[in-house]
Amino acid sequence: MAKTVEANAPRKARSQMGEVWHQFRRNKGAMVGSAIVLIIVFVALFADVFLDYDTQVVGQNVAERLQWPSARHWFGTDELGRDIFFRVLYGTRFSCSVGLVAVTIGLVIGVTLGAIAGFYGGTLEEVIMRSTDILGCLLYTSPSPRDYAASR
């Protein structure tokens, strides 16, 4: 005799992480964004495997200089005949490294200040909070190099 499943049988409860993962998978935008980030990280990690640095990235081929984008050169070539797409792919590793270092520095500083403010509290917490508020305002309102160039 086959087992029957009741229509009102209780569902197994998910853990909090399981529920977060379930909601994340249902969000199509989050999945597309995650796929893009994973592709960029994959290319950054394995650029040496896919590309020969000396010939494809920095090797000059003056005969193919300033080519328009085509099937052979997806982004075209620069004035020295180097494939721009290969240079962008190889450059992702440096961009990811800079981003990772910046996030790590911010994380270390933020966690340290947050721990100090949380542990001691009181006046020290207020000083740390107001200092970060002032720093945020100064960085948000500071002029960019474009502003200097536009004023000349």
C-alpha positions in Angstrom: 0.0 0.0 0.0 1.4 3.4 -1.0 1.9 6.1 1.6 -0.4 9.1 1.3 0.6 12.6 2.1 -1.9 14.7 3.9 -2.7 18.1 2.4 -2.3 19.8 5.7 0.9 18.1 6.8 3.3 20.5 8.6 6.2 21.7 6.5 9.7 21.2 8.0 10.8 24.6 9.4 13.8 26.2 7.7 16.6 27.6 9.7 17.1 31.4 9.4 20.0 30.9 7.0 17.9 28.5 5.0 15.1 31.1 4.8 17.5 33.8 3.7 18.9 31.5 1.0 15.4 30.6 -0.2 14.4 34.3 -0.5 17.7 35.1 -2.2 17.2 32.4 -4.9 13.7 33.7 -5.6 15.0 37.2 -6.4 16.0 37.1 -10.1 18.0 40.4 -9.9 20.0 39.1 -7.0 20.8 35.9 -8.9 21.8 37.7 -12.0 24.0 40.1 -10.0 25.6 37.2 -8.2 26.4 35.5 -11.4 28.0 38.6 -12.8 30.1 39.0 -9.7 31.1 35.4 -9.7 32.2 35.6 -13.4 34.3 38.7 -12.6 36.0 37.0 -9.7 36.5 33.8 -11.7 38.2 35.8 -14.5 40.3 37.8 -12.0 41.5 34.6 -10.4 42.3 32.7 -13.6 43.4 35.4 -15.9 46.9 33.9 -16.1 45.4 30.6 -17.3 43.3 32.1 -20.1 45.7 34.8 -21.3 49.4 35.0 -22.1 50.5 38.2 -20.5 53.5 38.8 -22.8 51.8 38.2 -26.1 48.1 39.0 -25.7 48.1 41.7 -23.0 51.2 43.8 -23.5 52.5 42.5 -26.8 52.5 45.1 -29.5 51.1 44.4 -33.0 51.4 47.7 -34.9 49.8 46.1 -38.0 46.5 45.8 -36.1 46.5 49.2 -34.4 43.3 51.2 -33.9 40.9 48.4 -35.1 37.2 48.7 -34.6 35.5 46.1 -32.4 35.1 42.9 -34.4 34.8 39.1 -33.8 38.6 38.9 -33.4 38.9 42.0 -31.1 35.7 42.4 -29.1 36.6 45.9 -27.8 39.0 46.8 -30.7 42.7 47.5 -30.4 44.6 50.5 -29.1 47.3 52.6 -30.8 49.9 49.9 -30.2 47.7 47.1 -31.6 47.0 45.5 -28.2 43.6 43.9 -27.7 41.6 46.1 -25.3 39.3 43.3 -24.2 42.2 41.1 -23.1 43.7 44.1 -21.3 40.3 44.7 -19.5 40.1 41.0 -18.5 43.6 41.0 -17.1 43.0 44.3 -15.3 40.1 42.8 -13.4 42.5 41.1 -11.0 44.0 44.5 -10.0 40.5 46.1 -9.6 39.3 43.2 -7.4 42.5 43.4 -5.3 42.1 47.1 -4.7 38.4 46.6 -3.8 39.2 43.8 -1.5 41.9 45.8 0.3 39.6 48.8 0.7 36.8 46.7 2.1 39.2 45.0 4.5 40.6 48.3 5.8 37.1 49.7 6.3 36.0 46.5 8.0 39.0 46.5 10.4 38.5 50.2 11.3 34.7 49.9 11.6 34.7 46.8 13.7 37.5 48.2 16.0 35.7 51.6 16.5 32.3 49.8 16.9 33.7 47.4 19.5 35.4 50.3 21.5 32.2 52.4 21.3 30.0 49.4 22.4 32.3 48.3 25.2 33.0 51.7 26.8 29.8 53.6 25.7 28.9 56.9 27.2 31.0 59.9 26.1 33.5 57.9 24.2 30.7 56.4 22.1 29.4 59.9 21.3 32.8 61.2 20.4 33.3 58.2 18.0 29.8 58.7 16.5 30.2 62.4 15.9 33.7 61.9 14.5 32.5 59.4 11.9 29.5 61.8 11.1 31.9 64.7 10.5 34.3 62.5 8.4 31.4 61.3 6.3 30.2 64.8 5.7 33.6 66.0 4.7 34.2 63.2 2.3 30.7 63.5 0.8 31.1 67.3 0.2 34.7 67.4 -0.8 35.3 68.5 -4.4 36.4 65.9 -7.0 39.3 66.4 -9.4 36.7 67.1 -12.1 35.6 70.1 -10.2 39.1 71.5 -10.2 39.5 70.9 -14.0 36.1 72.6 -14.7 37.0 75.7 -12.7 40.1 76.4 -14.8 
